Amino acid sequence: MTKTSFLPIRQIVVLLLLVFLIPFSIHAQEAKYVFFFIGDGMGLSHVTAADAYLKASKSANDTSGLCFTKFPVAGFSTTYAGNRFITGSAAAGTALACGQKTSIGTIGMDMTKMQAMPSLAEMAKKQGYKVGIISSVSIDHATPASFYAHQPERNNYYEIACSLPASNFDFFGGGSFKKHKLKDEQISAYDLARQQGYTITNTREDFDKLKKGDKKVFASGSITEGSGALRYAIDQTDADIPLEDFVAKAIELLDNKKGFFIMCEEGKIDWAAHANDGATMVKNVVSLSEAVKKALDFYEKHPDETLIVITADHETGGFALGSATMKYDSDFALLDHQDISAQAFTSIADSLFAIPANLNVGYAMQLVEDYFGMGDDAAIQLSPYEKSQLEEAFFVMAGKISPDNEAAYIDYGGDNPLTVTATEILNNKAGIAWTTWSHTGVPVPVYAIGAGAESFKGFYDNTDIPKKIARLMNIDFNE
């Protein structure tokens, strides 16, 4: 046999190697367009309840459930802080932004509160990606702040706000500033942003005029609360700009050949969970799903280059899928009978009960019937025990019963007793319940689709999530 007779075999070997290497090259393909969604306070039970609500609700536009529960990859992450098992949003936001643990209340800095840590967004911007930061709460709140600011205390709102224009990020959207200045003589963070070349919008008309080619935009909601947050999804009307529109606008403005990184937080899931307001919470999880759909539309056009990751910073409320009232039954469609958020109901109740003529238990029961659909002439009937719960809550609210401080906190969490009791009864009738007014330490879900999504299978720490994304974007945190 001559030497040349081996050439065909070598060619076959080369061809086989190429065949085997092709999948590896696809697997290692860079994530050029990255969407990182964070449902603040969103545990697995919150996701499951919102999914079940959509499938049960007659008023839902789409009864197929949440879009991201159908993603091909799912995992779980732990959330503990550097100095406490049950984390806070600043420490958790920093872990998700910077890939390192830090102490409670710290934004983008290490445990000593002395050393700034680079965020994934900052590194992406440094390497030429366009960057967008979106939140349904104020843009200087803990989670969005962790991606562009470095402060020893999360309550340094003005200092955080002043870091926004310094970031040079391409798009900020959603909530406005909580504190754009502290004293009259201080320069407003809005003015600082304008000086740095940012276009600022806060109306639907100006928002709609924003177009591809516009550089450095800060687009806040057309209606924001005193805190700077967007209104709850359950309270929004056509006058509001919903979270999904901010994601769509960010895609429109940031799409380019190099790529982009967009972080979008649905922060009011957490706020509703702190209030143990089930109906409001699930509708903000649905709001997150609608925002993710905008990313999915983009993914379908660029499936090999787009990565979408959804997770939470922590769980809030100790939310349970089950209640003593319903035993083994559930009826998530009952949540549709709540017309407004607990927060909005409290505002209405406080205003109406400030009029002495309205301060009676009969009027209180009528309000509950009007806004929660529960009462003698309503779709949801109340048991004698439930009526007595509402009556007692009214008398506590009116100051005619004075429980001790510990009992009042355990029962009402510092909120309006009538509001809390009405939401609790409706929650229980739907088959859901809560264990705390605060965060918990349970692991949270992670969902992923697109380029490198396989990396997010399994069980890992929250600090691993930005590291995984960075690797897929060819970003080195140590640069």
Phi and psi in degrees as a GROMACS rama.xvg file:
@    title "Ramachandran Plot"
@    xaxis  label "Phi"
@    yaxis  label "Psi"
@TYPE xy
-82.7116  163.583  THR-2
-63.1135  -35.3398  LYS-3
-68.0966  -18.8717  THR-4
-66.2735  -14.7821  SER-5
-83.1469  -13.9735  PHE-6
-59.5458  -45.2268  LEU-7
-59.314  -37.3838  PRO-8
-64.5074  -42.8588  ILE-9
-61.1041  -40.653  ARG-10
-62.7325  -39.6484  GLN-11
-63.409  -42.7132  ILE-12
-60.6284  -44.1382  VAL-13
-61.1515  -44.35  VAL-14
-62.6247  -41.1761  LEU-15
-63.7489  -41.4741  LEU-16
-61.2721  -41.8702  LEU-17
-62.6932  -40.8991  LEU-18
-61.8842  -42.5412  VAL-19
-73.505  -29.0922  PHE-20
-79.9102  -24.067  LEU-21
-55.9382  -49.1054  ILE-22
-58.8098  -35.5698  PRO-23
-67.4397  -37.7706  PHE-24
-67.5998  -35.9332  SER-25
-67.3893  -44.4735  ILE-26
-60.2298  -36.6854  HIS-27
-87.483  5.32577  ALA-28
-59.8849  140.178  GLN-29
-68.7731  138.566  GLU-30
-80.5481  104.085  ALA-31
-84.3745  -34.9591  LYS-32
-120.992  117.358  TYR-33
-122.226  128.606  VAL-34
-113.446  124.959  PHE-35
-121.032  105.061  PHE-36
-100.065  134.665  PHE-37
-125.266  116.814  ILE-38
-91.7526  99.9461  GLY-39
-62.1683  123.946  ASP-40
80.3333  5.37203  GLY-41
-89.4495  101.127  MET-42
-88.9773  177.805  GLY-43
-60.942  -36.54  LEU-44
-65.8567  -36.6696  SER-45
-62.12  -44.6072  HIS-46
-63.0439  -46.2133  VAL-47
-63.5011  -41.4971  THR-48
-65.0646  -43.3138  ALA-49
-65.1039  -39.2876  ALA-50
-63.7621  -44.5344  ASP-51
-66.6048  -38.1471  ALA-52
-61.1177  -46.8094  TYR-53
-59.2143  -40.038  LEU-54
-73.2686  -23.1782  LYS-55
-97.725  -24.2934  ALA-56
-75.5873  134.143  SER-57
-80.355  -18.5622  LYS-58
-91.0296  -9.24151  SER-59
-69.7566  138.067  ALA-60
-70.0533  -28.8569  ASN-61
-136.026  110.712  ASP-62
-91.8601  16.0667  THR-63
-83.2467  -7.91398  SER-64
100.101  -176.07  GLY-65
-68.6206  140.016  LEU-66
-68.3175  -36.1798  CYS-67
-80.5245  -12.9462  PHE-68
-71.1348  -11.2404  THR-69
-95.2744  1.852  LYS-70
-61.9646  148.598  PHE-71
-72.5481  -17.0602  PRO-72
-123.933  134.891  VAL-73
-141.366  150.338  ALA-74
-153.733  -170.681  GLY-75
-137.165  148.983  PHE-76
-131.153  148.024  SER-77
-82.7877  157.295  THR-78
-128.462  2.04387  THR-79
-56.3684  149.368  TYR-80
-86.6885  175.853  ALA-81
-69.0675  -25.1404  GLY-82
-130.934  16.8357  ASN-83
-161.179  141.952  ARG-84
-66.7242  -46.567  PHE-85
-89.5414  115.066  ILE-86
-81.6024  172.798  THR-87
-118.775  170.198  GLY-88
-66.6998  -31.3416  SER-89
-68.4491  -49.7387  ALA-90
-64.3745  -40.8811  ALA-91
-70.6672  -40.4863  ALA-92
-62.0545  -40.2813  GLY-93
-64.5795  -40.6221  THR-94
-60.7799  -42.1814  ALA-95
-74.7797  -26.2544  LEU-96
-89.192  -38.9837  ALA-97
-111.687  -10.5621  CYS-98
73.6859  20.4909  GLY-99
-141.386  150.313  GLN-100
-73.6166  150.697  LYS-101
-146.571  -177.764  THR-102
-87.0173  162.763  SER-103
-58.8916  132.857  ILE-104
85.8666  0.957432  GLY-105
-98.4298  136.054  THR-106
-112.413  111.39  ILE-107
62.5653  25.5586  GLY-108
-133.941  164.063  MET-109
-78.1179  -176.647  ASP-110
-60.1741  -27.9383  MET-111
-79.7498  -11.0446  THR-112
63.5289  22.8543  LYS-113
-112.857  -32.8184  MET-114
-109.311  122.032  GLN-115
-71.3597  143.547  ALA-116
-117.183  132.844  MET-117
-66.8846  143.314  PRO-118
-96.1963  161.794  SER-119
-57.8653  -39.7933  LEU-120
-65.2512  -42.2202  ALA-121
-64.5647  -39.9976  GLU-122
-68.7684  -36.9907  MET-123
-63.4635  -42.9679  ALA-124
-63.1704  -40.7076  LYS-125
-61.324  -33.1978  LYS-126
-93.5115  12.132  GLN-127
99.2092  -2.86013  GLY-128
-73.218  148.273  TYR-129
-80.9093  148.248  LYS-130
-129.978  134.049  VAL-131
-127.62  138.573  GLY-132
-125.151  124.556  ILE-133
-130.523  142.957  ILE-134
-153.55  147.396  SER-135
-83.8468  -9.80979  SER-136
-104.284  -175.466  VAL-137
-60.1694  145.007  SER-138
-70.5172  -13.8308  ILE-139
-99.6334  14.216  ASP-140
-76.749  169.964  HIS-141
-54.987  -50.2183  ALA-142
-67.4511  -54.4757  THR-143
-62.3542  -36.6559  PRO-144
-59.6432  -33.8582  ALA-145
-62.5379  -18.7861  SER-146
-90.7338  -13.5589  PHE-147
-137.59  -6.48681  TYR-148
-123.104  164.579  ALA-149
-141.288  101.24  HIS-150
-138.644  142.459  GLN-151
-70.1721  -19.776  PRO-152
-134.956  132.464  GLU-153
-64.9129  -23.1177  ARG-154
-80.7139  2.03143  ASN-155
-78.7501  62.0998  ASN-156
-62.0055  -40.7332  TYR-157
-65.593  -45.1955  TYR-158
-61.6279  -39.0378  GLU-159
-65.3101  -44.5938  ILE-160
-59.1453  -38.4545  ALA-161
-69.9648  -18.9514  CYS-162
-77.7603  -18.7305  SER-163
-59.8855  -56.0539  LEU-164
-64.7153  -29.3574  PRO-165
-67.7704  -23.8084  ALA-166
-66.2204  -30.3911  SER-167
66.0004  16.8287  ASN-168
-63.6234  158.296  PHE-169
-84.6685  -28.6092  ASP-170
-148.675  131.739  PHE-171
-124.434  137.862  PHE-172
-150.948  155.46  GLY-173
112.077  -115.15  GLY-174
-72.1644  161.605  GLY-175
-93.5275  -164.697  SER-176
-79.6719  141.907  PHE-177
-74.0894  -42.9375  LYS-178
-139.02  100.245  LYS-179
-82.2906  -16.3515  HIS-180
-162.9  155.551  LYS-181
-101.659  -30.7827  LEU-182
-130.609  154.68  LYS-183
-58.4589  -33.9589  ASP-184
-79.4396  -11.0853  GLU-185
-78.1695  147.513  GLN-186
-73.245  138.839  ILE-187
-70.5706  142.979  SER-188
-62.3317  -27.7438  ALA-189
-65.0217  -43.3949  TYR-190
-65.5513  -38.5794  ASP-191
-59.9598  -42.452  LEU-192
-63.6759  -42.5894  ALA-193
-62.25  -41.3326  ARG-194
-62.1874  -29.0802  GLN-195
-88.427  9.2138  GLN-196
92.3322  11.6767  GLY-197
-80.5589  135.482  TYR-198
-87.3379  126.994  THR-199
-113.146  127.175  ILE-200
-125.39  148.312  THR-201
-146.242  21.4346  ASN-202
-129.043  155.459  THR-203
-62.2114  -39.9501  ARG-204
-60.0784  -48.8385  GLU-205
-69.3986  -34.7237  ASP-206
-61.0353  -46.0134  PHE-207
-66.4986  -24.2858  ASP-208
-76.8165  -19.1286  LYS-209
-60.9806  136.871  LEU-210
-143.759  165.028  LYS-211
-56.6268  132.655  LYS-212
107.769  -21.6928  GLY-213
-69.2043  133.506  ASP-214
-109.442  142.826  LYS-215
50.1496  89.7191  LYS-216
-119.693  138.088  VAL-217
-122.954  102.461  PHE-218
-109.26  108.856  ALA-219
-100.518  168.342  SER-220
-63.5951  154.45  GLY-221
-72.6732  -25.0306  SER-222
-132.235  119.337  ILE-223
-128.519  153.963  THR-224
-79.972  175.172  GLU-225
-59.6419  -26.0553  GLY-226
-77.3295  -9.741  SER-227
93.1937  -3.95246  GLY-228
-83.2776  156.609  ALA-229
-67.4947  159.217  LEU-230
-71.8069  157.098  ARG-231
-56.4724  148.774  TYR-232
-56.2416  -37.6096  ALA-233
-66.5478  -23.488  ILE-234
-97.4868  -8.96746  ASP-235
-74.6877  149.707  GLN-236
-125.224  -172.761  THR-237
-64.8862  -14.7389  ASP-238
-77.1439  -18.1604  ALA-239
-86.2043  156.053  ASP-240
-101.131  111.038  ILE-241
-74.3459  163.795  PRO-242
-56.6573  -39.7641  LEU-243
-60.1293  -33.5099  GLU-244
-68.4924  -33.2696  ASP-245
-67.2911  -37.7316  PHE-246
-66.1117  -44.1899  VAL-247
-61.2397  -41.1352  ALA-248
-67.6963  -39.4943  LYS-249
-61.142  -41.9153  ALA-250
-61.8972  -45.1587  ILE-251
-58.8043  -43.4282  GLU-252
-80.8731  -30.0087  LEU-253
-98.6294  -13.7681  LEU-254
-58.6303  124.529  ASP-255
-159.112  170.031  ASN-256
-67.2187  -32.7099  LYS-257
-71.6281  -39.8368  LYS-258
123.867  177.239  GLY-259
-148.731  163.455  PHE-260
-127.794  121.705  PHE-261
-122.169  121.37  ILE-262
-104.467  126.784  MET-263
-127.236  121.259  CYS-264
-106.926  129.397  GLU-265
-95.8174  90.2477  GLU-266
-81.5314  -16.2713  GLY-267
-87.286  -3.19015  LYS-268
-59.473  -45.6621  ILE-269
-61.7453  -44.8818  ASP-270
-63.447  -42.7104  TRP-271
-65.7104  -37.8179  ALA-272
-68.6826  -36.9916  ALA-273
-58.7278  -34.6099  HIS-274
-86.1143  -0.180026  ALA-275
55.5787  38.6905  ASN-276
-101.514  92.0092  ASP-277
-63.5633  -47.7177  GLY-278
-62.0257  -42.8505  ALA-279
-67.0678  -40.3148  THR-280
-61.3491  -49.1015  MET-281
-64.2322  -32.7747  VAL-282
-73.6851  -24.2671  LYS-283
-80.1931  -27.428  ASN-284
-66.3796  -39.5103  VAL-285
-61.8931  -39.0936  VAL-286
-58.9267  -41.4211  SER-287
-61.3894  -43.6744  LEU-288
-60.7295  -40.1797  SER-289
-65.3026  -36.2642  GLU-290
-66.902  -40.7041  ALA-291
-63.1235  -33.2596  VAL-292
-59.093  -34.2019  LYS-293
-64.9754  -38.8513  LYS-294
-67.0228  -38.4756  ALA-295
-64.267  -36.7567  LEU-296
-59.0455  -41.3711  ASP-297
-69.0147  -41.9655  PHE-298
-57.7642  -39.6034  TYR-299
-63.5819  -24.2751  GLU-300
-87.2476  -23.1489  LYS-301
-136.036  58.806  HIS-302
-64.5188  -28.9698  PRO-303
-86.8204  -8.82888  ASP-304
-121.579  -2.4442  GLU-305
-110.075  136.299  THR-306
-123.4  131.036  LEU-307
-121.953  124.777  ILE-308
-125.665  133.446  VAL-309
-125.095  131.856  ILE-310
-152.581  -169.034  THR-311
-131.529  158.587  ALA-312
-82.9116  -26.4627  ASP-313
-175.436  173.153  HIS-314
-97.797  144.174  GLU-315
-125.455  133.332  THR-316
99.0829  -11.1255  GLY-317
56.4524  49.7629  GLY-318
-71.3337  131.22  PHE-319
-120.541  139.771  ALA-320
-93.8124  82.4014  LEU-321
154.058  150.013  GLY-322
-148.522  153.992  SER-323
-63.2798  -31.0258  ALA-324
-63.0165  -44.1159  THR-325
-94.7259  -9.96094  MET-326
56.2778  -108.977  LYS-327
-98.9459  3.63695  TYR-328
-99.6844  156.842  ASP-329
-140  149.546  SER-330
-147.652  78.6641  ASP-331
-65.0611  -21.8044  PHE-332
-64.5312  -21.5952  ALA-333
-62.52  -24.3271  LEU-334
-62.9456  -20.8477  LEU-335
-64.8976  -19.3094  ASP-336
-75.5965  -13.2286  HIS-337
-85.8905  119.992  GLN-338
-88.5596  -28.0152  ASP-339
-139.22  166.37  ILE-340
-67.9909  159.4  SER-341
-58.7278  -37.7438  ALA-342
-61.4256  -45.9002  GLN-343
-67.0766  -37.8439  ALA-344
-62.6547  -42.1312  PHE-345
-60.4577  -41.8771  THR-346
-61.8374  -42.6314  SER-347
-66.0046  -46.4773  ILE-348
-62.1408  -45.2887  ALA-349
-59.9475  -40.2203  ASP-350
-67.4897  -44.6289  SER-351
-71.4771  -38.9383  LEU-352
-77.4557  -7.50809  PHE-353
-70.6027  -16.8299  ALA-354
-88.3319  113.697  ILE-355
-51.4622  -35.3296  PRO-356
-65.3125  -22.8676  ALA-357
-88.5003  -10.7216  ASN-358
-80.0933  70.7581  LEU-359
-144.273  155.565  ASN-360
-66.549  -31.2094  VAL-361
-63.29  -40.2122  GLY-362
-68.19  -37.677  TYR-363
-61.796  -43.1435  ALA-364
-66.0746  -33.8195  MET-365
-67.5115  -38.8553  GLN-366
-61.7615  -42.3027  LEU-367
-62.0934  -39.9724  VAL-368
-66.409  -41.0559  GLU-369
-65.7969  -40.9212  ASP-370
-104.192  -17.6943  TYR-371
-118.68  -4.63061  PHE-372
66.9678  29.0703  GLY-373
-122.744  125.893  MET-374
162.562  -178.418  GLY-375
-62.4979  -35.3897  ASP-376
-108.021  21.2592  ASP-377
-110.805  173.62  ALA-378
-65.999  -31.6874  ALA-379
-108.717  118.78  ILE-380
-84.5094  143.509  GLN-381
-100.743  139.506  LEU-382
-77.9468  162.325  SER-383
-55.4649  -37.6814  PRO-384
-64.6478  -43.6579  TYR-385
-64.905  -37.4224  GLU-386
-62.6817  -42.2139  LYS-387
-65.6055  -33.4921  SER-388
-62.6823  -44.5985  GLN-389
-67.0152  -39.3664  LEU-390
-64.3612  -44.2955  GLU-391
-62.303  -41.5739  GLU-392
-61.4628  -39.0455  ALA-393
-62.5692  -44.1999  PHE-394
-67.758  -33.5168  PHE-395
-66.1832  -45.9051  VAL-396
-59.72  -39.8528  MET-397
-79.5412  -4.80657  ALA-398
82.8866  12.317  GLY-399
-88.9321  -14.7668  LYS-400
-127.633  132.413  ILE-401
-122.989  87.198  SER-402
-68.998  156.992  PRO-403
-67.5394  163.79  ASP-404
-57.7864  -40.6001  ASN-405
-65.5584  -45.0799  GLU-406
-64.7965  -40.0884  ALA-407
-63.4963  -39.7671  ALA-408
-69.466  -44.9824  TYR-409
-60.9283  -41.7827  ILE-410
-78.0709  -38.0558  ASP-411
-125.605  -6.69415  TYR-412
60.9439  20.5737  GLY-413
84.9195  0.151557  GLY-414
-97.7372  178.639  ASP-415
-60.3996  120.129  ASN-416
-58.3728  -38.136  PRO-417
-66.0157  -43.1584  LEU-418
-61.2898  -49.3032  THR-419
-60.6679  -42.7591  VAL-420
-68.4647  -40.5387  THR-421
-63.5654  -44.8382  ALA-422
-66.5266  -36.9678  THR-423
-63.6933  -43.9252  GLU-424
-64.3533  -44.7523  ILE-425
-64.1743  -43.3606  LEU-426
-55.3958  -49.8686  ASN-427
-62.5376  -37.9653  ASN-428
-67.715  -29.9244  LYS-429
-76.4828  -19.4521  ALA-430
99.3559  31.583  GLY-431
-131.953  159.38  ILE-432
-155.323  171.919  ALA-433
-133.605  155.887  TRP-434
-116.456  -14.5334  THR-435
-154.297  160.893  THR-436
-93.4092  3.8237  TRP-437
-121.809  -168.754  SER-438
-78.506  164.902  HIS-439
-126.821  176.312  THR-440
-104.908  14.9266  GLY-441
-73.4007  148.384  VAL-442
-60.9853  156.245  PRO-443
-118.106  155.675  VAL-444
-76.6555  156.792  PRO-445
-131.693  133.145  VAL-446
-124.814  142.357  TYR-447
-148.305  149.451  ALA-448
-149.262  146.021  ILE-449
108.304  -157.634  GLY-450
-60.7852  114.812  ALA-451
79.0861  12.739  GLY-452
-58.0487  -27.8065  ALA-453
-58.417  -23.5349  GLU-454
-63.3917  -18.4632  SER-455
-99.3781  10.5814  PHE-456
-73.1262  151.517  LYS-457
101.523  -160.33  GLY-458
-127.242  123.869  PHE-459
-154.616  -179.912  TYR-460
-90.0599  157.722  ASP-461
-62.5226  -28.6996  ASN-462
-66.2121  -19.5051  THR-463
-75.5764  -23.5349  ASP-464
-63.8524  -52.8911  ILE-465
-64.8028  -29.3997  PRO-466
-66.1822  -40.7889  LYS-467
-63.671  -44.9509  LYS-468
-62.2053  -43.7084  ILE-469
-59.237  -44.0742  ALA-470
-60.4734  -40.7682  ARG-471
-71.6382  -20.7617  LEU-472
-96.1976  3.18129  MET-473
58.5969  41.5933  ASN-474
-108.797  134.956  ILE-475
-109.789  113.511  ASP-476
-60.3365  -22.529  PHE-477
-86.2881  -1.99433  ASN-478
